[in-house]
C-alpha cells in the first residue's frame, strides 16, 4: 500500500511517497517529473502541486479510494511567518529558532536544560523523549525540521529592485546580495574567485579596490543603488582561565617531555601544551585518561560553536588531543569528525614590484637592505631569514642553502645576481 505525507525538504513543499520496497512502484515514481530520493529521510519525494497530485491519482488510484479508508492528503495550512518554529536536532540538544512571543518564551523556559544562546539568538534544550513530546504538542504544525537554521528570521536589510548590498564577509572577501538581474550576475561571475552560496542565496568575491570600482561603475551606469554594510560582530567565549574552574591544572610535565623527546619544535611544544591544558580544564573533574571519545567530540564542538575558533586552531586542538591518546597512551588512531564550514579562497596580499623597489630604495641601512632583498628574491620565510648564516650562501653556484626550515626540512633556493654586489 502506497502512502503519502506532506513534508518540507530543503525549504520546499514536497510530498513523501512511502511504500515497502517494490521495483514496480519505484519505476512508477521515477516517471513523475521532479521526483527526488532523500538519502537522509530514505524516501522518494515529489513536488507538492496540482499536476503532481493528479499524476499520483492516476498511478496509485487505490491510495485515494474511499474503500481503502485511507486518509486524504492533508490540506496545506497557511502559517504566518511569525509563527514558524525552526528546529535543528543534534544528538544531545534541540536548537530552536523562532520570533519572539511571550507565551512561546514562557513555554520554552519550562523545558529541560533550556538556555538562550545570545550569540546566535537561538534557544537550546535537551534532546530527550519528554522534551520532543512537549515541543510537538505545543507548537504542532508550526515546527519546521531543518538541517540548516536560517541566519535571521527577519531580514534587517531588505533588498529592493536595482539595489546591491555589499557586506564585509570573511577577511579578504565581500558578500553581495541583490534581486536577480542577469547583467549583475554576469558581472559578478567575471570577478576573481566569485562563488555562489546556494544555502544562503548570496554571492561572495574578493575584496579589492578594482572589484569595488567595477561594482560602483555598473550601478552608476545602470541606475542602481549600492549600499555598504559592516560585518556584524559576534561575541565569543574567552579561553578557560585559572579563575574559571576549581583546581586549575597545568599541562602535565610528561606531556611536554614526550614532545621534547620526539624532537618537536619549541613552537609546536608551546602550542600543543597550551591547547591540551585548555582541554583537560574543560573536564576539570575528570582525569585525562577517563575522558571518552564522545566528550572529546563535544569539546571540539564547544570550541567551534562557542569559542568560534578558526579552522587551523581547530586542527591544532585535535592534533594536541590525539597526541596524548595515541602517542602517549598508545590507543588506536581515531578520527574526530566535526562539521566544518567551507573555506573561502582569499587572495594573499602581495606587494607589487614598484612597492618592493620603493621599500628597498628608502632603506639606507645596508644590512636591512640586504635582508629585504634576500627575503623578496629568494622567497624566504621570516624564520629562515633569521637563522641564515654567511656560509649558507653559495656565491659560485648562486644558491642559498636553507637549513632546518619549516618542518625541520632543508631546501635550496636561488640567489639573485643583483644581490651579490651588496653582499660582497
C-alpha positions as CSV (number, residue, x, y, z in Angstrom):
1,X,0.0,0.0,0.0
2,X,1.4,3.4,-1.0
3,X,1.0,6.2,1.5
4,X,1.6,10.0,1.1
5,X,2.8,12.6,3.6
6,X,3.4,16.3,3.1
7,X,6.9,17.4,4.2
8,X,9.2,20.4,3.9
9,X,12.6,19.3,2.5
10,X,15.4,21.9,1.8
11,X,12.9,24.7,2.2
12,X,10.5,23.2,-0.4
13,X,7.0,21.9,0.0
14,X,7.2,18.2,-1.1
15,X,5.1,15.0,-0.9
16,X,6.8,12.0,0.5
17,X,5.8,8.6,-1.1
18,X,6.0,5.8,1.4
19,X,5.9,2.2,0.3
20,X,7.7,-1.1,1.0
21,X,10.5,-1.9,-1.4
22,X,9.0,-2.8,-4.8
23,X,10.7,-2.3,-8.2
24,X,7.4,-1.7,-10.0
25,X,6.3,1.1,-7.6
26,X,9.8,2.6,-7.7
27,X,9.7,2.7,-11.6
28,X,6.3,4.4,-11.4
29,X,7.6,7.0,-9.0
30,X,10.6,7.6,-11.3
31,X,8.1,8.6,-14.1
32,X,7.0,11.6,-12.1
33,X,8.6,14.9,-13.1
34,X,10.7,16.5,-10.3
35,X,10.9,13.3,-8.2
36,X,14.0,13.0,-5.9
37,X,15.4,10.5,-3.5
38,X,16.3,11.7,0.0
39,X,19.3,9.9,1.4
40,X,18.6,11.4,4.9
41,X,14.9,10.5,5.1
42,X,15.3,7.4,3.0
43,X,12.2,8.2,1.0
44,X,11.1,9.3,-2.5
45,X,9.5,12.8,-2.6
46,X,7.8,14.8,-5.4
47,X,6.7,18.5,-5.8
48,X,3.6,19.4,-3.9
49,X,1.4,20.8,-6.7
50,X,-1.8,20.1,-8.5
51,X,-0.1,18.5,-11.5
52,X,1.8,16.0,-9.3
53,X,-1.2,15.1,-7.2
54,X,-3.2,14.4,-10.4
55,X,-0.4,12.2,-11.6
56,X,-0.3,10.3,-8.3
57,X,-4.1,9.7,-8.5
58,X,-3.5,8.1,-12.0
59,X,-0.5,5.9,-10.9
60,X,-1.9,4.9,-7.4
61,X,-5.7,5.2,-7.6
62,X,-6.1,2.6,-4.8
63,X,-4.4,5.0,-2.3
64,X,-7.1,7.6,-3.0
65,X,-10.2,5.4,-3.0
66,X,-12.6,5.6,0.0
67,X,-12.9,1.8,0.2
68,X,-9.3,1.6,1.5
69,X,-10.3,4.1,4.2
70,X,-7.0,5.9,3.6
71,X,-6.8,9.5,4.9
72,X,-6.9,12.1,2.1
73,X,-3.9,14.2,1.6
74,X,-4.0,16.9,4.3
75,X,-4.6,20.4,3.1
76,X,-1.6,22.8,3.4
77,X,-2.0,25.1,6.3
78,X,-1.1,28.7,5.8
79,X,1.2,29.6,8.6
80,X,2.2,33.2,9.2
81,X,6.0,33.7,9.0
82,X,5.9,35.0,12.6
83,X,4.6,31.6,13.7
84,X,7.2,29.4,12.2
85,X,9.5,27.5,14.5
86,X,12.7,26.2,13.0
87,X,14.1,23.1,14.8
88,X,17.6,21.5,14.4
89,X,18.1,18.2,16.2
90,X,21.5,17.0,17.3
91,X,22.4,14.0,19.5
92,X,22.3,15.9,22.8
93,X,20.4,19.1,22.1
94,X,17.5,20.6,20.2
95,X,18.2,24.0,18.8
96,X,15.1,26.2,18.3
97,X,14.8,29.5,16.4
98,X,11.6,31.5,16.3
99,X,10.3,35.0,16.5
100,X,9.7,36.5,20.0
101,X,6.4,35.8,21.6
102,X,5.9,36.0,25.3
103,X,3.8,32.8,25.6
104,X,6.3,30.8,23.5
105,X,9.3,32.0,25.6
106,X,7.4,31.1,28.8
107,X,6.8,27.6,27.5
108,X,10.4,27.1,26.4
109,X,11.7,28.1,29.8
110,X,9.7,25.1,31.3
111,X,11.7,22.6,29.2
112,X,14.7,20.6,30.5
113,X,18.1,22.3,30.4
114,X,16.7,25.3,28.5
115,X,19.0,28.2,27.9
116,X,19.3,31.1,25.5
117,X,22.2,31.3,23.0
118,X,22.8,35.0,22.8
119,X,25.5,34.7,20.2
120,X,23.2,33.0,17.6
121,X,19.9,34.3,19.0
122,X,18.5,30.7,19.5
123,X,17.1,28.6,22.3
124,X,18.8,25.3,23.2
125,X,17.0,22.5,25.1
126,X,17.9,18.9,26.0
127,X,17.1,16.2,23.3
128,X,15.1,13.7,25.3
129,X,11.7,12.0,24.7
130,X,9.7,14.2,27.0
131,X,11.1,17.4,25.5
132,X,10.3,16.2,22.0
133,X,6.8,15.3,23.0
134,X,6.2,18.7,24.7
135,X,7.5,20.6,21.7
136,X,5.3,18.7,19.2
137,X,2.2,19.1,21.5
138,X,2.8,22.8,22.0
139,X,4.0,24.0,18.5
140,X,2.2,21.4,16.3
141,X,2.3,22.3,12.6
142,X,4.4,25.4,13.3
143,X,7.5,23.2,13.6
144,X,9.8,23.0,10.6
145,X,12.6,20.4,11.0
146,X,15.7,21.7,9.1
147,X,19.3,20.8,8.6
148,X,20.3,24.4,8.2
149,X,18.8,27.0,10.6
150,X,18.3,30.4,8.9
151,X,20.8,33.1,9.7
152,X,18.0,35.5,10.7
153,X,14.2,35.3,10.6
154,X,13.6,38.9,9.9
155,X,16.0,40.4,7.4
156,X,17.3,43.7,8.9
157,X,18.4,44.8,5.4
158,X,15.6,44.0,2.9
159,X,16.9,44.3,-0.7
160,X,14.8,46.3,-3.3
161,X,14.9,46.0,-7.1
162,X,18.0,47.5,-8.6
163,X,19.7,47.6,-5.3
164,X,23.1,46.0,-4.4
165,X,24.0,45.3,-0.8
166,X,27.7,44.8,-0.1
167,X,28.7,43.2,3.2
168,X,32.0,42.6,4.9
169,X,32.4,38.8,4.9
170,X,35.5,36.8,6.0
171,X,38.9,38.6,5.8
172,X,39.6,39.4,2.2
173,X,36.1,38.8,0.8
174,X,32.8,40.6,0.5
175,X,29.2,39.3,0.3
176,X,26.9,40.6,-2.4
177,X,23.1,40.4,-2.2
178,X,20.6,41.7,-4.8
179,X,17.4,40.7,-6.5
180,X,18.0,38.6,-9.6
181,X,19.4,40.5,-12.6
182,X,21.2,38.8,-15.4
183,X,23.6,41.7,-16.2
184,X,24.6,42.0,-12.5
185,X,25.0,38.2,-12.3
186,X,27.3,38.1,-15.4
187,X,29.4,40.9,-13.9
188,X,29.9,39.1,-10.6
189,X,30.8,35.8,-12.4
190,X,33.6,37.7,-14.2
191,X,35.1,38.9,-10.9
192,X,38.1,37.0,-9.4
193,X,37.2,33.9,-7.2
194,X,33.5,34.7,-7.2
195,X,31.3,32.0,-5.8
196,X,27.5,31.4,-5.4
197,X,26.4,30.3,-1.9
198,X,23.4,28.1,-2.6
199,X,22.4,27.7,1.0
200,X,22.4,31.4,1.9
201,X,21.5,32.7,-1.6
202,X,24.3,35.2,-2.0
203,X,27.5,35.8,-3.9
204,X,31.0,36.2,-2.4
205,X,34.0,37.6,-4.1
206,X,37.5,39.1,-3.4
207,X,37.5,42.4,-1.6
208,X,39.8,44.6,-3.7
209,X,39.7,48.2,-4.9
210,X,39.3,47.2,-8.6
211,X,36.3,45.0,-7.7
212,X,34.5,47.8,-5.7
213,X,35.3,50.2,-8.6
214,X,33.6,47.8,-11.1
215,X,30.6,47.4,-8.9
216,X,30.2,51.1,-8.4
217,X,30.6,51.8,-12.2
218,X,27.9,49.2,-13.0
219,X,25.5,50.7,-10.5
220,X,26.1,54.2,-11.8
221,X,25.6,53.3,-15.5
222,X,22.5,51.2,-14.8
223,X,20.9,53.5,-12.2
224,X,21.3,51.0,-9.3
225,X,21.7,51.9,-5.7
226,X,24.7,50.4,-3.9
227,X,24.9,50.1,-0.1
228,X,27.8,49.1,2.1
229,X,27.4,47.3,5.5
230,X,30.0,46.4,8.1
231,X,30.3,42.8,9.3
232,X,28.2,42.1,12.4
233,X,30.4,41.5,15.4
234,X,29.5,38.3,17.2
235,X,30.6,37.7,20.8
236,X,32.6,34.6,21.5
237,X,33.5,32.9,24.7
238,X,37.0,33.5,26.1
239,X,39.5,30.8,26.7
240,X,39.2,28.9,30.1
241,X,41.4,30.7,32.7
242,X,42.7,29.8,36.1
243,X,39.8,31.6,37.8
244,X,37.1,29.9,35.7
245,X,37.4,26.4,37.2
246,X,38.3,25.0,40.6
247,X,41.7,23.3,40.9
248,X,43.0,24.6,37.5
249,X,45.6,22.1,36.2
250,X,48.7,22.9,34.2
251,X,49.7,20.8,31.3
252,X,51.3,17.6,32.6
253,X,55.1,17.7,32.5
254,X,55.2,14.2,31.0
255,X,53.2,15.5,28.0
256,X,55.8,18.3,27.4
257,X,58.7,15.9,28.0
258,X,57.3,13.5,25.4
259,X,57.1,16.2,22.8
260,X,60.7,17.2,23.5
261,X,62.0,13.6,23.3
262,X,60.3,13.3,19.9
263,X,62.2,16.5,18.8
264,X,59.1,18.7,18.2
265,X,59.9,22.3,17.7
266,X,59.6,24.8,20.6
267,X,56.7,26.5,18.8
268,X,54.8,23.2,18.4
269,X,55.5,22.2,22.1
270,X,54.2,25.6,23.2
271,X,51.1,25.3,21.0
272,X,50.2,21.7,21.9
273,X,50.8,22.1,25.6
274,X,48.6,25.2,25.8
275,X,45.8,23.5,23.8
276,X,46.0,20.3,25.9
277,X,45.9,22.4,29.1
278,X,42.7,24.1,28.0
279,X,41.2,20.7,27.1
280,X,41.9,19.0,30.5
281,X,40.5,22.0,32.3
282,X,37.3,21.9,30.3
283,X,36.7,18.5,32.0
284,X,38.4,19.6,35.3
285,X,36.6,17.0,37.4
286,X,38.0,14.1,35.3
287,X,41.4,12.6,34.8
288,X,42.6,12.9,31.2
289,X,42.6,9.2,30.6
290,X,39.0,8.9,31.7
291,X,37.7,11.4,29.1
292,X,35.6,9.5,26.5
293,X,35.6,9.9,22.7
294,X,32.1,11.4,22.8
295,X,33.4,14.0,25.3
296,X,36.3,14.8,23.1
297,X,33.9,15.5,20.1
298,X,31.7,17.6,22.4
299,X,34.7,19.7,23.4
300,X,35.7,20.3,19.8
301,X,32.1,21.4,19.1
302,X,32.3,23.8,22.0
303,X,35.5,25.3,20.5
304,X,33.8,25.7,17.1
305,X,30.4,26.9,18.2
306,X,31.0,28.9,21.4
307,X,34.7,29.8,21.2
308,X,34.3,30.4,17.4
309,X,37.8,29.3,16.7
310,X,39.4,29.2,13.2
311,X,39.8,26.0,11.2
312,X,43.6,26.0,11.8
313,X,43.1,26.4,15.5
314,X,40.6,23.5,15.4
315,X,43.0,21.2,13.6
316,X,45.8,22.1,16.1
317,X,43.5,21.3,19.1
318,X,42.6,17.9,17.6
319,X,46.2,17.1,17.0
320,X,47.2,18.1,20.5
321,X,44.5,15.8,22.0
322,X,45.3,12.9,19.5
323,X,49.0,13.1,20.6
324,X,48.1,12.3,24.2
325,X,45.8,9.4,23.5
326,X,47.6,7.9,20.5
327,X,51.3,8.6,21.1
328,X,51.4,8.6,24.9
329,X,48.6,6.1,25.9
330,X,49.1,4.0,22.8
331,X,45.4,3.9,21.7
332,X,44.4,3.2,18.2
333,X,44.3,6.0,15.7
334,X,41.0,7.8,15.7
335,X,39.2,10.4,13.6
336,X,37.2,13.0,15.4
337,X,34.6,14.3,12.9
338,X,33.1,17.7,13.4
339,X,31.3,19.6,10.6
340,X,33.4,22.4,9.2
341,X,32.5,25.3,7.1
342,X,33.8,25.5,3.5
343,X,37.0,27.6,3.5
344,X,36.9,30.7,1.4
345,X,39.6,31.4,-1.2
346,X,41.4,34.5,0.0
347,X,43.9,36.1,-2.3
348,X,47.2,36.8,-0.5
349,X,48.3,40.4,-0.2
350,X,51.4,40.5,-2.5
351,X,53.4,43.7,-2.8
352,X,53.9,44.9,-6.4
353,X,57.4,45.3,-7.9
354,X,57.1,49.1,-7.6
355,X,56.2,48.8,-3.9
356,X,59.1,46.4,-3.2
357,X,61.5,48.7,-5.2
358,X,60.4,51.7,-3.2
359,X,60.9,49.9,0.1
360,X,64.4,48.9,-0.9
361,X,65.3,52.4,-2.2
362,X,64.2,54.2,1.0
363,X,66.2,51.7,3.3
364,X,69.6,53.3,4.0
365,X,71.0,50.6,6.3
366,X,73.0,48.2,4.2
367,X,72.2,45.2,6.4
368,X,68.5,45.9,6.4
369,X,68.5,46.5,2.6
370,X,70.2,43.1,2.0
371,X,67.7,41.3,4.3
372,X,64.8,42.7,2.4
373,X,66.3,41.9,-1.0
374,X,67.2,38.3,0.1
375,X,63.7,37.7,1.5
376,X,61.9,39.0,-1.6
377,X,64.1,37.5,-4.3
378,X,64.6,34.1,-2.6
379,X,61.0,33.7,-1.2
380,X,62.3,33.2,2.3
381,X,60.2,32.9,5.4
382,X,61.0,35.2,8.3
383,X,62.3,32.3,10.5
384,X,64.6,31.2,7.6
385,X,66.0,34.8,7.2
386,X,66.6,34.9,11.0
387,X,68.6,31.7,11.0
388,X,70.6,32.5,7.8
389,X,74.4,32.4,8.1
390,X,77.1,33.6,5.7
391,X,78.2,30.0,5.0
392,X,74.7,29.2,3.7
393,X,75.2,31.5,0.7
394,X,77.0,29.8,-2.2
395,X,78.2,32.6,-4.5
396,X,79.8,30.2,-7.0
397,X,76.6,28.3,-7.7
398,X,74.2,31.3,-7.0
399,X,72.1,29.4,-4.4
400,X,71.0,29.8,-0.8
401,X,71.0,26.8,1.5
402,X,68.1,26.9,3.9
403,X,68.7,24.7,6.9
404,X,66.0,23.4,9.2
405,X,63.2,25.5,7.7
406,X,59.6,24.8,8.2
407,X,59.1,21.2,9.4
408,X,62.8,20.9,10.1
409,X,63.5,20.5,6.4
410,X,66.4,21.7,4.4
411,X,65.9,23.3,1.0
412,X,67.7,25.3,-1.7
413,X,66.6,28.5,-3.3
414,X,68.1,30.8,-5.9
415,X,70.4,33.7,-5.1
416,X,69.7,36.7,-7.3
417,X,72.7,38.1,-9.1
418,X,71.6,41.6,-8.3
419,X,72.2,41.0,-4.6
420,X,75.7,39.6,-4.9
421,X,77.3,43.1,-5.2
422,X,75.6,44.2,-2.0
423,X,76.5,41.1,0.0
424,X,80.2,41.1,-1.0
